Amino acid sequence: MAGCELGSKSHLTTRCAQRYEDIVKTIAVTIDEATLRALDRFTASSGRAKKGRARRGNRSELVRQALQEFLARREQEQRERAEWEIWEQHIDQINRQAALLVAEQAEP
């Protein structure tokens, strides 16, 4: 969406808002009261002033960012797990090669 910021749709032009609706889907999430209060406290404190008015933070924006960060961490963990599995498959060969290199370097 060139020229359209993907965040809160309240500030978008009609053209951008339609494109926003085409890209962003609405889901329902059930959370406990304590988590909701914490979310509201955080979004209230993270609101930014706009044109002289206080702006309340956006719950959806915060949840979207948190979910993106969570998914990025999980994807990184999966990549690292896959790399570790490859490492484990070849550990004996790597250890033999390392031992040979150390032995070569120890020779006068």
C-alpha positions, 0 to 999 in steps of 0.5 A: 500500500504505497502511500498508506500507513498500515496501522490504525485505519482511523487516519486513512483516506477512503482509498487507503481505507478500502485497501486496508480492509482488503489486507487486514482481517478482523478476528475475535480474541478472548482474554482474561480481565487482568490482561485486558486491563494491562493492555488498556493501561499500556495503550493509554500510556503509549498514546501520542498527542496529535494536533494538540489532542491526546490520542489513546493508543490502539489495542489492535495495533499493540496486539498486532505488533506483539503477535508479529514479534512473537511469531518472528521469535518462534520462526527464529527458534524453528530455524535454530532448531533445524540448524541444531538438528543438522549439526547433531547429524554431523557432530561426529564428523565435525569432531573428527575433523577438529581433532585432525586439525588440532593434531596437525597444528601440534606437529612441529 
